[in-house]
Structure formats: C-alpha cells, structure tokens
Amino acid sequence: MNLLPRWLRFNAVGAIGMAVQLAVLALLHRGLHVHYMAATALAVEIAVLHNFVWHEMWTWKDRTGPGTWTRLLRFHLGNGAVSLAVNLGLMGVLVGRFHLQYLLANLASIAAGSIANFAVSNWLVFSSADRRSAN
C-alpha cells in the first residue's frame, strides 16, 4: 500500500481514537473527579489500545511479522511512549501553566503527536522489513 492511503487510514483510526481519548478524559476528570494529569494518562492508554486494534486489523493489515504480541509491545514502546510524553508534557504546560480548558489542551496534544506516531507505526511497529522477512 502506498504511503498516502495508509496515512489516511491512520488518521481515520486516529480520529476515532481521539474521540475515545476525549470521552474517557471527560468521564474521568469531570465525572469521577480524577486529576487531569492522571485522567490524561489513563485516557491515552485506552486510546493507544483502541488504535492498535484498528491499525492491526485495517491500517497495516497487509504487514505480518513477528506476531501480534510483539507488535503490541512495539506499539506501546513507540506510540504509547510518544503519546504519553507529548500529552502529559503539553497538558502540564497548557492546562497547568496557561490554564487552557483541559479538553482543548488535549486536542492540541493529540495533534502534536500524530506525525511522530505515524512515523513510529509505519517504520518501526508495523515495519515492512518484518513483512519481507516473514515471506
């Protein structure tokens, strides 16, 4: 698959994952009164798991390799780490320092990490080298 269709699929999954993350964040922070930083970390984790399933089944379904559990570990070490670092870093600054509304700050945080997450997914997690070695 060419890069553009994969990028579009990645963003479609990401849009749904963003809705999942924002809904979980709102539920935890507004509904259950969890501190916005802890709520952000939990919401990111749920969105990362959600996105992995859809990327595995749709975005990179043509790439097989070392197995689902290995790709899940790579996804967490790559995308999960990027997502947590960017989201928690920016939330701390945007909400903690500049007092931006937490859902708007989270939208900005998600957007900021999306290009890095695509790169990590395409070239490390669901590597075409894995596909070649599996054939």
N, C-alpha and C positions, 0 to 999 in steps of 0.2 A: 504494500500500500504506500502511496506517495505521502509525503510529509503533510501537505495541506489537508487532505481528508482526515488524516489521523489527528492533526491539530484541532479540526472542527469537532471530531468525536470527543477528544479530550475536553474541549470547552463545554460541550453539551453535558457530559458527565459532571464536569466541574460546576456548571450552573445548578444542577440538581443537588450536588454535594454542598454548594453554598447555601441553598435553601435549608438543607438538613442541618448544617452547622449553625445558621442563624436561628432556626427554630429551637434547637437544643440549647443554645446560648440564652435565648429569651426565657425558655422554660426554667432553666437552672437559675439564672440570675433574678429575673422578675418574679417567677412563680415560686421557686424554692429558696430564694434569697442567698444563693451561693455567691461568694465574692466573684467579681467579674473576671479576675485572672484565673482562678480555679475553674470557673464555668467555661472560660475560653479553652483551656487545656482539654477538658472533657469533651467539649463540642468538636474540637479539632480531631480528637481521636475517633470519635464516632463518624465524622465526615471522611477521615482517612480510610477507615474500614469500608464504608459505603462506596467510596470511589474505587478502591482496589477491586471490589467485586465486579463493578461495571467495567472497569478497564480490562480486567481479566477476561470477561465474557464478550466484550464488544470492541473497545478501542484497540487492544493488542491481541485479539483472539487468534490472529494468524501467526503469532510468535509462540512457539513452545520452547521448552528448555529444561532447566534443572528441576522443575516441579513447582506446584502451587505454593507450598510452604516456604520454599526458598525465595520465590518472587514476593510473597507476603513479607518475609523478613527484610528483603531488599527495599520493598516499598516503605516499610516502617523506618528503616535506617536512612533512606533517602528522602522520600516525600514527607514522611512523618516528622523527621528532624527539621527539614526546611519549613514545613508548615508551622510546627511548634515555635521554632525560633523567630520566624517572621511575625506570626500572630501575637505571640506573647511580647516580643520586643516592641512592636508598633502599638499594641493595646496599652502597654505600660506608658508609652510616650503620649499617644493621642488621647487616652482617657485620663491617665494619671497626671500628666503634666498640663495638657491643653484642654482638658475637660470636655472633649468631644463626646457626643452621645455614643454609648458603647456599641450599638448595632451599626451605626455609620462607621465607627472606627474599625469594626470587624470586617465590614465590606472592603474598606481600603486595605486592610491587612491581607485579606484573601487575594485581592487583585495584585498586590505587590509580590506575592509568592508564586503566582501562576506560571510565569515563564520559566522560572527555575524548576518548578515541579514538572513541567512538561519535559524539559531537558533531562532531568534525572530519570524520569519514567522511560523516555524513549531510548536513551543511550546507556542506561545502567540497569534499571529494573527489568524492562522487557527488551533486553538487548537483542539486536539482530544477530550478533555473534552467537548467542545461545541457540537461535534458530538454526544457524548454519551447522553448529556442532551437533545438533540433535539429528540432522539428516544423514 
